[in-house]
Amino acid sequence: MLWGSKLLNYVGFPTSEVLGPEATSEQIKALLDRYGQVLVKPNFKGGVGKKGKAGLIGFASDVATAMQEKERLYFVEHHVGRNRTKAEGVTFESAIPAKYEIYVSISDDTRFRAPTLTITHHGGVDIEELSKDQIATIPYDALTGFKGFVVANALDSINAPNEIISPLVQNLPKLWDLFNNYGMSTLELNPIRMMPKNGRLMPIACDFKCAFDTDDPSWKRLELPASLDSSGYSDFEIEINELRTYQGQSDVFVTNEQGTVTAMTFGGGANALVTELLGEAGTISSDFGGNPPYEKMYEISRIVYKHWLAQSNVLFIIGGKANNTDIYTTMRAMGDALRDYFNQHGPVPVYVVVGRGGPNLVRGMAYLKDILDALGIPFRMFGHDSSMSGVVNYVKAIDDWMQADGRSIVTQKMGIKNGH
């Protein structure tokens, strides 16, 4: 929120008050005088898991406690699995009383070929924990923009309380200006706390996440410091970035070096959904769409397999129903690279899951199936009529099975001995 509040201020969206690590005791006291309590949060680069559940959020009602929490959290380490991330300072955020917590996100969705609003009044949690009737996903026309009636229709479809609808209808369309005008690919607020004020509820953003389309220069107008980049480029990212051309995307970001599902994703909307739903199980966030030629897709696949295949339980090839990407070409390249990896490095126990649609789909799946059969790799394929979120949930179930006893079963069935 230290930078999220600044971005939201560009469009006049209400936010909690936030002070940085350089805040003086006088500034903290003034914040306490206005709100009665402050939250002390450590600053981490990138997503690091649930800080609240890990006890890494401090609560203070006086300056002395706030300073003690600052000392405790300033360089705290957060452990998620085998990952360790060290904080770089803290923020002091105003506590916001609320009757409701709202989750809202805007992203491109390949299912609808349109920007899409996802919203629920059961926010403050991971949305995958909620049932489908508690969440609304509504596409809208990018040309006409994100209007108030889109919000009203979405909230009405999930029987949201009437008292939250008007404040959200008035304020949420402001997010479209930020998303559309500054080159964002994803914008998420969770939670927006509905604070009582003057007999009404006011939406206050209390957590902010976004991602930018690096091929859209509009984000540079925000003049964000380079230090906000969540990490330096890894060897894998550097290799992939060298393949960047006008022919097809080659956008990647390492999300968890100890992940067990490697998703080769096609399409920005698919990327946003898959990355979010896989969470810490995913190794990379990727978008390889845009109809890449065979040579480029083969080289991308070779690099991905070299860095991630040995540790992965699942190789996940996923995308929406393509308009112009030749599925046969991309799958032939991925299959050939997989066969060549096995020939060079020996077989590895992995489960392949494919979910795709588009031109030459059957021919592409048939080609890949022949290679997987020849290599003895177990697999499952889904067509364009399958729900993408359902396919991701299937992958998560396979990953759980592989981590239990499935990997040893696959190793035995593939005839792998002594790691080869």
PAVOVEX-137437 format. One line per 3 residues: number of its first residue (from 1); their letters; for each residue x, y, z of N, C-alpha, C. Coordinates in pm, whole numbers. Each point is the difference from the previous one (the first is absolute). Example, Ala and Ser with C-alpha at 12.3 -4.5 7.8 and 13.67 -1.06 7.14 Angstrom:
<rs>
1 = AS = 1319/-569/780/-89/119/0/90/120/0; -35/105/-72/82/119/6/-77/109/73
</rs>
This chain:
<rs>
1 = MLW = 82/-122/0/-82/122/0/84/126/0; 129/-9/35/83/120/1/-1/65/-137; 12/-82/-107/-7/53/-135/-138/-15/-60
4 = GSK = -75/-101/45/-135/-18/-50/-89/119/31; 17/58/119/-82/117/35/32/118/-90; 127/13/-39/38/110/-90/-64/-19/-138
7 = LLN = -2/-124/-48/-60/-25/-131/-151/22/4; -64/-46/107/-145/18/12/-38/147/14; 90/78/57/-26/144/11/-6/69/-136
10 = YVG = 65/-59/-99/-6/57/-135/-144/8/-50; -82/-97/41/-138/-6/-50/-102/31/108; 48/42/116/-91/41/106/-72/-113/70
13 = FPT = 61/-119/4/-62/-111/73/44/6/146; -93/-6/94/37/14/142/89/-115/47; 99/31/82/92/-101/53/23/22/148
16 = SEV = 53/-100/66/50/18/136/119/96/-4; 26/65/112/117/88/9/123/-85/28; 108/28/-70/120/-82/10/123/88/22
19 = LGP = 81/-38/98/129/65/23/111/-100/-28; 111/48/-54/113/-86/-31/89/-23/120; 109/-75/-20/89/-34/111/70/121/61
22 = EAT = 2/112/-71/66/120/51/-93/84/87; -121/-47/25/-98/78/77/53/33/139; -23/122/44/42/44/134/-104/-39/103
25 = SEQ = 39/4/127/-94/-31/107/-116/98/1; 27/126/-38/-107/100/-6/-102/-36/-109; 48/-46/-116/-91/-39/-107/-82/-123/38
28 = IKA = 63/-95/66/-71/-120/44/-106/37/104; 36/90/94/-97/42/102/-120/70/-65; 26/82/-101/-110/67/-69/-91/-101/-69
31 = LLD = 59/-105/-57/-80/-105/-63/-84/-73/105; 61/-27/116/-74/-65/109/-113/88/51; 24/130/7/-104/92/46/-121/-2/-94
34 = RYG = 25/-20/-129/-110/1/-97/-75/-133/-5; 72/-112/22/-62/-130/-21/-1/-91/122; 77/33/102/-1/-80/122/93/-120/-3
37 = QVL = 33/-49/-117/87/-117/-11/72/2/-134; 124/-50/-4/74/-14/-125/43/-144/-17; 14/-40/-125/54/-132/-34/144/20/-48
40 = VKP = 91/-78/55/140/7/-38/30/-124/-86; 35/25/-128/19/-110/-94/142/3/-57; 67/-115/-7/133/-4/-64/-13/11/-150
43 = NFK = 99/63/-62/6/13/-146/81/-114/-59; -61/-76/-89/71/-104/-75/-10/30/-148; 99/-41/-75/-7/10/-145/-69/-122/-55
46 = GGV = -107/23/-78/-73/-109/-59/-96/-64/98; -76/-100/-48/-94/-72/83/73/-103/86; -28/-1/130/74/-88/91/-92/-84/87
49 = GKK = -127/-13/-35/-89/-78/83/-77/85/98; -68/-65/92/-91/67/92/76/52/122; 24/132/3/74/58/112/-82/-3/128
52 = GKA = -133/22/-13/-84/1/119/0/-133/71; -15/-109/-78/-2/-133/59/135/-36/62; 106/64/-47/134/-28/52/35/91/118
55 = GLI = -94/80/45/27/90/113/90/116/-35; 2/39/-127/91/106/-44/-71/132/-24; -112/21/67/-66/131/1/-18/42/145
58 = GFA = 49/119/33/-10/50/136/-115/98/15; -59/4/118/-109/93/31/43/86/118; -21/129/-14/45/92/105/-103/108/23
61 = SDV = -24/31/129/-91/108/37/74/115/65; 133/-11/9/81/109/52/134/0/-70; 71/109/9/125/17/-73/105/-100/45
64 = ATA = 9/-24/131/103/-91/51/-17/-140/-59; -124/-50/-5/-25/-133/-58/30/0/-150; -35/109/-68/29/10/-143/149/-10/-26
67 = MQE = 81/65/83/145/-4/-17/56/-138/32; -60/-68/98/44/-136/31/-29/-94/-117; -118/17/-61/-35/-83/-115/88/33/-120
70 = KER = 37/126/-15/93/38/-107/132/-72/18; 51/-2/123/126/-68/27/-10/-150/-27; -115/-60/35/-18/-144/-19/-9/-39/-148
73 = LYF = -61/85/-80/-34/-37/-137/88/61/-108; 87/94/36/73/79/-101/82/-90/-93; 70/-98/56/80/-92/-82/-42/-145/23
76 = VEH = -128/-20/28/-47/-135/31/10/-90/-123; 22/-130/23/2/-98/-108/-133/-73/-3; -52/-20/-120/-125/-74/-19/34/-133/-67
79 = HVG = -41/-111/62/31/-133/-52/-126/-61/-61; 6/-34/-126/-108/-72/-66/64/-121/-68; -23/-118/57/69/-118/-51/150/17/20
82 = RNR = 73/-14/-109/145/18/7/44/141/-39; -98/84/-30/31/138/-37/14/87/124; 101/85/2/19/97/107/14/138/-62
85 = TKA = -83/91/45/2/136/-53/16/98/114; 93/93/-14/25/98/107/-68/132/-34; -64/57/102/-69/128/-17/101/113/-18
88 = EGV = -48/108/-61/82/120/-20/-77/120/54; -18/4/131/-72/110/63/-144/-36/31; -76/96/47/-140/-22/38/-86/118/-49
91 = TFE = -131/-20/3/-94/109/-20/-93/8/122; -52/120/24/-98/21/105/-131/39/-70; -103/-83/18/-126/23/-71/-114/19/98
94 = SAI = -88/91/-33/-114/28/87/-93/-120/5; -48/-32/120/-100/-106/16/-135/52/-46; -69/-78/-81/-128/43/-58/-111/-91/54
97 = PAK = -92/55/82/-114/-81/43/-91/-30/-118; -56/-120/-3/-80/-36/-118/-104/-104/36; -115/12/-67/-106/-99/11/13/-107/-107
100 = YEI = 54/40/-116/18/-94/-111/140/16/-57; 52/-110/-56/127/4/-72/-25/-47/-144; 51/77/-94/-25/-25/-143/128/-46/-69
103 = YVS = -12/-101/-84/108/-37/-92/-40/46/-139; 93/67/-69/-27/41/-138/127/-10/-82; -11/-48/-121/114/-2/-91/-47/29/-141
106 = ISD = 90/59/-79/-23/22/-143/116/-66/-74; -32/-82/-98/104/-63/-81/-60/-39/-134; 86/-28/-97/-45/-53/-128/-28/-148/16
109 = DTR = -107/-46/-61/-40/-140/13/-22/-59/-138; 78/-106/-32/-10/-60/-134/-132/-73/-20; -70/-34/110/-131/-65/-18/-99/94/-68
112 = FRA = 12/130/30/-94/98/-53/61/90/-108; 134/-8/-14/69/91/-93/-33/144/34; 2/31/129/-39/134/46/56/22/140
115 = PTL = 16/127/39/33/26/141/-115/-48/88; 35/-47/119/-100/-67/83/11/46/144; -114/27/60/-9/33/141/-30/-126/81
118 = TIT = 78/-24/104/-30/-105/97/-23/67/135; -111/-31/64/-36/72/122/-78/-91/95; 20/21/130/-78/-67/103/-1/88/125
121 = HHG = -108/-8/75/-7/72/128/44/-90/115; 61/-113/-34/60/-89/101/152/8/-14; 54/121/-1/143/20/-25/84/-22/123
124 = GVD = 130/33/-13/94/-19/109/53/-140/10; -39/-90/-94/47/-137/-4/42/-33/-142; 62/-116/-20/29/-46/-136/-132/-36/-67
127 = IEE = -24/53/-120/-130/-21/-61/-23/-145/-38; 109/-79/-15/-21/-141/-31/-63/-76/117; -2/63/119/-64/-62/115/-151/18/-2
130 = LSK = -51/85/-88/-142/31/-4/-72/-87/-103; -129/-20/20/-80/-74/-97/-33/90/-118; -38/-61/-113/-22/75/-122/-115/101/11
133 = DQI = -100/-32/84/-113/92/12/31/122/86; 122/5/55/41/115/80/89/96/-79; 32/-35/-122/91/80/-82/-66/31/-134
136 = ATI = 11/125/-45/-51/37/-132/118/31/-92; -7/-53/-122/101/27/-102/-72/54/-122; 18/129/-28/-79/68/-103/93/65/-103
139 = PYD = -5/-42/-127/76/69/-105/-71/128/-42; 77/93/-56/-60/124/-50/77/49/-121; -59/93/-73/57/50/-125/109/102/29
142 = ALT = 121/-26/-48/111/92/24/-23/136/-67; -77/2/-107/-23/126/-71/-89/94/81; -102/-55/63/-89/85/82/54/16/142
145 = GFK = 91/-89/41/61/14/131/-78/-69/109; 49/17/119/-51/-65/120/-100/94/66; -128/-24/-20/-105/89/48/-61/-51/130
148 = GFV = -75/92/65/-63/-35/126/-98/-115/-10; -70/-11/-114/-100/-107/-12/66/-137/-1; 129/-9/-43/71/-127/5/15/-45/146
151 = VAN = 35/96/87/14/-29/142/-135/-40/59; -103/77/-33/-133/-28/55/-49/-139/-41; 17/-35/-128/-43/-132/-47/77/-112/69
154 = ALD = 131/21/18/83/-102/64/-43/-22/145; -19/108/75/-38/-13/140/-140/-57/14; -89/38/-89/-136/-52/5/-2/-151/-24
157 = SIN = 91/-48/-85/1/-143/-33/43/-88/116; 69/58/100/43/-78/117/-73/45/126; -113/72/-19/-86/42/111/77/80/105
160 = APN = 78/95/-46/76/85/91/-96/92/76; 34/39/123/-86/90/76/-19/134/-72; -120/54/5/-30/124/-72/87/116/45
163 = EII = 39/2/127/73/116/51/141/13/-56; 55/-106/-59/135/12/-57/-4/31/-148; -114/-19/-64/-5/10/-147/26/142/-48
166 = SPL = -72/99/54/16/137/-47/142/53/18; 63/-16/119/138/48/15/98/-65/-98; -21/-129/-28/91/-68/-92/-26/40/-145
169 = VQN = -127/19/-35/-35/47/-135/64/136/-25; 6/86/101/57/133/-16/152/-1/-11; 66/-97/67/146/7/11/78/-101/-83
172 = LPK = -53/-121/-20/78/-102/-70/33/36/-145; -88/71/-74/39/37/-138/127/84/-7; 40/64/109/126/76/0/119/-93/-27
175 = LWD = -15/-127/40/112/-94/-19/29/-24/-148; -102/11/-85/21/-19/-143/95/105/-56; -10/124/49/92/104/-46/143/-37/31
178 = LFN = 23/-56/119/135/-39/39/47/-120/-81; -87/-99/-14/34/-123/-73/26/29/-148; -88/78/-62/3/19/-144/102/104/-44
181 = NYG = 20/103/82/84/113/-42/148/-17/31; 32/-98/85/140/-14/41/56/-139/-28; -56/-68/-99/61/-124/-50/-2/-117/96
184 = MST = -104/-13/82/-7/-112/93/-59/-123/-68; 44/-117/43/-59/-124/-47/-88/-64/107; 23/35/126/-80/-48/111/-3/106/109
187 = LEL = -115/17/62/-15/91/113/-91/-69/102; 49/-12/124/-76/-71/103/3/78/130; -117/17/61/-13/58/134/-66/-104/89
190 = NPI = 68/-39/107/-55/-100/91/65/12/138; -70/64/96/-140/39/-12/-19/149/-24; -118/33/-52/-54/135/15/-92/-7/122
193 = RMM = 30/79/101/-81/-3/122/-106/111/-8; -124/-39/25/-112/94/-9/-17/70/135; 56/119/11/6/73/127/-124/89/18
196 = PKN = -68/-9/114/-114/89/25/47/146/12; -69/89/-69/34/142/7/-124/81/-38; -41/88/94/-115/89/-22/-126/-77/-41
199 = GRL = -21/-113/65/-120/-78/-25/4/-87/-124; 111/1/-73/16/-84/-119/128/-82/11; 20/-88/-94/122/-78/-6/92/57/-106
202 = MPI = 129/11/34/98/51/-96/103/-111/-28; 25/-33/-128/100/-102/-31/142/54/20; 79/-71/79/138/39/28/92/-115/-42
205 = ACD = 86/25/-98/95/-103/-44/106/-22/108; 17/-126/43/96/-32/105/110/-95/-46; -8/-48/-121/107/-82/-55/-4/13/-152
208 = FKC = 116/8/-63/8/32/-143/101/-91/-67; -40/-58/-113/92/-76/-83/-26/37/-145; 105/6/-79/-19/23/-143/118/-58/-77
211 = AFD = -21/-20/-128/106/-42/-91/-11/84/-125; 114/28/-62/3/85/-118/36/-80/-124; -58/39/-113/40/-52/-129/126/75/-43
214 = TDD = 114/-66/7/127/68/-25/15/42/-146; -85/-53/-88/3/43/-140/-82/127/-22; -73/45/100/-78/122/-8/74/109/78
217 = PSW = 53/102/-69/82/101/68/-80/93/91; -133/-15/6/-80/93/80/38/-2/148; 47/-115/50/33/-10/141/117/91/39
220 = KRL = 81/37/-97/115/85/31/-42/139/46; -123/42/-35/-47/131/42/-22/8/151; -7/-116/66/-16/0/145/130/33/73
223 = ELP = 113/-11/-72/131/32/55/28/-77/129; -26/-130/-5/27/-85/115/150/-29/8; 56/-6/120/144/-27/12/33/-142/-41
226 = ASL = 118/-18/-55/43/-133/-43/11/-97/116; 19/52/121/14/-85/118/-127/-77/34; -114/41/-60/-125/-72/25/-4/-134/-70
229 = DSS = 84/-22/-100/5/-128/-69/21/-109/104; -83/-105/-5/-1/-97/109/126/-84/9; 82/-3/-105/125/-76/6/83/32/-122
232 = GYS = 128/-36/8/82/7/-118/-35/-115/-93; 42/8/-124/-30/-107/-93/81/-124/34; -67/-114/-1/69/-127/18/63/-42/-132
235 = DFE = 84/-104/6/61/-51/-123/-108/-45/-98; -104/-63/52/-110/-45/-85/-67/117/-70; -33/106/74/-66/116/-59/88/69/-104
238 = IEI = 131/5/27/91/62/-95/2/-78/-132; 4/-133/11/2/-83/-121/-127/19/-82; -115/1/68/-126/16/-71/-11/139/-62
241 = NEL = 43/102/73/-11/137/-50/83/22/-125; 106/-78/-17/82/13/-119/-77/-43/-126; -109/-72/19/-81/-47/-113/-110/98/-37
244 = RTY = -9/113/71/-109/94/-24/10/59/-141; -103/-22/-80/-9/56/-135/-144/45/-23; -26/54/-116/-137/39/-32/-88/-121/-27
247 = QGQ = 61/-118/-16/-76/-122/-32/-26/-78/128; -114/25/63/-38/-77/118/59/55/128; -74/-19/111/49/44/129/102/-99/55
250 = SDV = 86/52/87/89/-86/78/17/67/136; -113/14/71/-1/71/128/-1/-101/114; 98/9/88/9/-94/112/41/73/127
253 = FVT = -39/-59/112/44/49/130/3/-119/94; 108/-16/74/11/-110/95/-83/33/124; -97/-86/32/-85/24/116/43/-79/122
256 = NEQ = 57/-120/-21/47/-80/114/106/-97/-50; 121/21/43/111/-83/-46/-13/-145/48; -83/-22/103/-22/-136/50/-137/-55/-42
259 = GTV = -63/60/-99/-132/-44/-45/3/-139/-61; -118/-59/-15/-10/-137/-52/-88/-11/-124; -59/113/-43/-79/1/-123/58/107/-93
262 = TAM = 42/-40/-119/52/94/-98/-104/21/-108; -57/121/-3/-109/32/-92/52/79/-119; -11/-56/-119/30/70/-124/-133/55/-51
265 = TFG = -22/129/19/-131/61/-17/-4/85/-126; -116/0/-64/-20/77/-123/-116/98/22; 32/130/5/-103/102/18/12/69/134
268 = GGA = -18/134/-1/13/77/122/-105/-34/104; -126/-18/-44/-105/-35/94/23/-136/62; 42/-97/-83/32/-133/52/114/8/99
271 = NAL = 100/81/-32/114/16/88/-42/51/137; -86/104/3/-44/56/127/-76/-103/82; -91/-73/-64/-81/-99/71/86/-115/50
274 = VTE = 83/-55/-86/81/-117/35/99/34/110; 66/114/-12/98/40/101/-66/16/136; -117/63/1/-71/22/127/-46/-131/62
277 = LLG = -61/-87/-80/-55/-124/55/108/-100/41; 111/-5/-74/107/-92/37/71/45/127; 9/131/19/65/52/120/144/-46/10
280 = EAG = 39/-46/120/139/-35/25/41/-132/-66; -97/-76/-52/34/-124/-70/66/28/-135; -31/117/-61/53/33/-131/145/44/5
283 = TIS = 77/-37/-102/140/43/-8/13/134/-71; -81/19/-106/14/121/-82/-137/55/-37; -3/129/-28/-113/65/-64/42/30/-143
286 = SDF = -83/-40/-99/48/9/-138/-113/35/-96; 37/61/-112/-91/23/-112/79/-21/-129; -28/-111/-70/72/-33/-123/-92/7/-122
289 = GGN = -108/79/9/-96/9/-110/52/86/-114; -92/39/-89/38/86/-111/51/-73/-122; -33/-131/-13/38/-79/-117/151/-4/-25
292 = PPY = 77/-50/98/145/-10/-22/33/-102/-106; 103/23/-81/42/-100/-99/62/-121/69; 14/-108/-76/50/-126/57/135/19/69
295 = EKM = 92/68/-67/135/12/54/1/70/135; -80/106/12/-4/73/126/-64/-84/110; -111/-68/-33/-68/-81/100/85/-117/45
298 = YEI = 77/-58/-92/90/-109/36/105/50/98; 58/116/-28/106/54/86/-56/38/138; -119/59/2/-65/31/128/-18/-128/81
301 = SRI = -54/-103/-64/-25/-127/69/130/-61/52; 104/5/-83/129/-57/41/50/67/128; -12/133/6/47/74/117/-86/-30/122
304 = VYK = -132/-4/-19/-90/-31/112/31/-138/56; 14/-100/-87/27/-136/48/135/-7/71; 99/68/-54/133/-5/60/-1/50/144
307 = HWL = -77/106/24/1/62/133/-100/-63/98; -113/-56/-51/-108/-33/92/-52/-143/-6; 29/-75/-105/-66/-129/-16/39/-100/109
310 = AQS = 126/-2/39/47/-100/95/-71/11/135; -36/121/41/-64/17/131/-152/0/-8; -57/-3/-119/-144/16/-15/-73/-133/9
313 = NVL = -110/1/74/-92/-113/-2/-90/4/-123; -36/124/-41/-92/17/-111/57/101/-99; 1/-37/-128/24/95/-109/-138/36/-54
316 = FII = -36/127/12/-135/47/-28/3/90/-122; -62/-42/-109/-10/79/-123/-144/50/-10; -19/132/12/-135/52/18/-19/133/-74
319 = GGK = -118/17/-54/-35/126/-66/-147/0/-35; -53/115/-35/-139/10/-43/-14/-49/-143; -115/26/-58/-24/-36/-139/63/107/-89
322 = ANN = 110/-35/-66/76/97/-78/-73/40/-127; 23/124/-42/-53/47/-128/101/-22/-112; 127/32/29/99/-3/-107/122/-85/30
325 = TDI = 11/-57/120/115/-84/32/-21/-140/-58; 96/-47/-77/-7/-133/-59/35/-103/108; -100/-71/51/21/-94/109/92/-115/-42
328 = YTT = -12/-45/-124/87/-107/-47/146/42/5; 30/122/-45/139/47/-1/57/7/141; -77/58/94/51/15/136/15/-135/69
331 = MRA = -95/-90/-18/9/-130/66/107/-88/-62; 19/12/-130/109/-75/-64/134/45/57; 17/132/18/125/52/56/20/-46/144
334 = MGD = -107/6/81/12/-42/139/25/-149/12; -66/-79/-86/22/-144/1/140/-38/-44; 48/62/-107/135/-30/-48/105/36/105
337 = ALR = -19/114/66/96/42/102/-2/-96/119; -119/-52/34/-10/-95/111/70/-131/-34; -21/-48/-122/68/-123/-44/151/19/1
340 = DYF = 47/117/-48/144/24/-3/57/14/141; -79/55/93/46/10/140/22/-140/57; -97/-90/-24/14/-137/51/120/-70/-63
343 = NQH = 22/23/-128/115/-62/-68/132/49/56; 5/127/38/124/59/48/22/-21/149; -105/15/80/15/-2/147/-55/-125/65
346 = GPV = -71/-82/-76/-64/-116/58/-142/34/45; -84/-100/22/-139/24/36/-14/52/142; -106/74/24/-34/48/134/-147/-33/25
349 = PVY = -36/-30/125/-141/-29/30/-82/128/3; -85/16/-97/-80/121/-11/-136/-36/-59; -101/74/37/-136/-18/-52/-31/122/-87
352 = VVV = -48/-20/-121/-28/110/-92/-152/22/-7; -41/125/19/-140/38/-14/-9/110/-105; -90/-17/-98/-15/95/-109/-144/51/-2
355 = GRG = -16/131/-13/-132/60/-19/11/110/-104; -58/-21/-120/17/98/-107/-118/-3/-95; -9/102/-80/-97/7/-108/56/91/-108
358 = GPN = -49/-18/-125/47/86/-107/27/-77/-128; 57/69/-99/26/-61/-130/92/-121/8; -36/-107/-71/81/-123/-7/17/-67/136
361 = LVR = -103/12/86/10/-55/135/15/-152/-1; -87/-70/-73/3/-147/1/132/-52/-54; 45/61/-108/129/-42/-59/114/23/98
364 = GMA = -2/115/70/105/30/96/-2/-94/119; -120/-29/53/-10/-92/114/41/-142/-40; -36/-40/-121/38/-134/-46/151/-13/-11
367 = YLK = 66/104/-50/147/-3/-12/63/-12/138; -48/85/94/57/-3/135/-30/-133/68; -119/-54/-21/-36/-129/60/95/-110/-45
370 = DIL = 33/-3/-128/91/-103/-50/135/7/70; 50/121/22/129/15/68/-10/-43/146; -107/41/68/-17/-38/141/-13/-151/15
373 = DAL = -74/-63/-91/-12/-146/3/136/-66/-21; 76/52/-95/132/-59/-29/95/13/119; -12/111/74/87/23/115/-54/-64/128
376 = GIP = -123/-50/-6/-59/-64/117/-49/98/106; -25/123/-39/-40/103/95/-153/-2/18; -50/-8/122/-146/8/20/-50/141/-31
379 = FRM = -123/9/-53/-49/132/-39/-152/2/1; -54/122/-5/-144/23/-15/-17/126/-83; -91/-5/-99/-22/114/-88/-144/49/10
382 = FGH = -17/132/2/-131/64/5/-16/92/-120; -121/5/-56/-28/85/-114/-48/138/41; -36/82/-100/-38/139/24/-131/13/77
385 = DSS = -80/-107/5/-128/7/70/13/-30/149; 120/-23/47/24/-26/142/24/132/74; -50/8/121/23/118/83/148/8/37
388 = MSG = 61/117/-24/143/14/30/26/-17/149; -86/60/84/19/-15/144/-16/-146/42; -90/-73/-67/-15/-142/29/124/-79/-37
391 = VVN = 62/35/-113/124/-68/-40/112/29/99; 7/125/47/103/35/100/-21/-80/128; -125/-14/43/-28/-80/119/38/-146/-21
394 = YVK = -18/-52/-122/44/-135/-30/152/-12/14; 71/100/-50/147/2/10/43/0/147; -68/80/82/35/5/143/-22/-136/66
397 = AID = -106/-69/-41/-25/-133/55/108/-99/-43; 42/8/-125/109/-87/-49/130/32/74; 26/129/23/121/39/73/-2/-59/141
400 = DWM = -114/6/67/-12/-58/134/25/-151/-4; -59/-65/-101/20/-145/-14/146/-34/-26; 65/78/-85/141/-24/-31/86/18/125
403 = QAD = -33/100/81/80/24/120/-22/-110/104; -117/-63/-2/-27/-108/95/75/-126/-44; -58/-78/-91/70/-120/-47/1/-12/-152
406 = GRS = -61/98/-68/-10/-8/-145/135/6/-70; 91/80/52/131/14/-68/75/-134/-3; -7/-74/110/67/-130/2/-70/-99/-94
409 = IVT = -134/10/-8/-74/-88/-91/37/31/-145; 3/130/-35/37/39/-136/143/-40/-31; 90/19/98/140/-40/-19/9/-147/-35
412 = QKM = -74/-83/73/3/-144/-24/-59/-35/-136; -114/61/-35/-66/-32/-127/81/46/-119; 77/109/18/84/48/-111/132/-76/-9
415 = GIK = 23/-90/97/122/-79/-2/125/77/31; -15/107/82/114/85/34/74/-64/119; 128/-19/-17/83/-56/106/120/90/27
418 = NGH = 30/17/129/113/83/42/-9/141/-59; -124/53/-5/-20/138/-49/-6/10/-151; 19/-113/-73/-2/5/-148/-73/-123/-51
</rs>
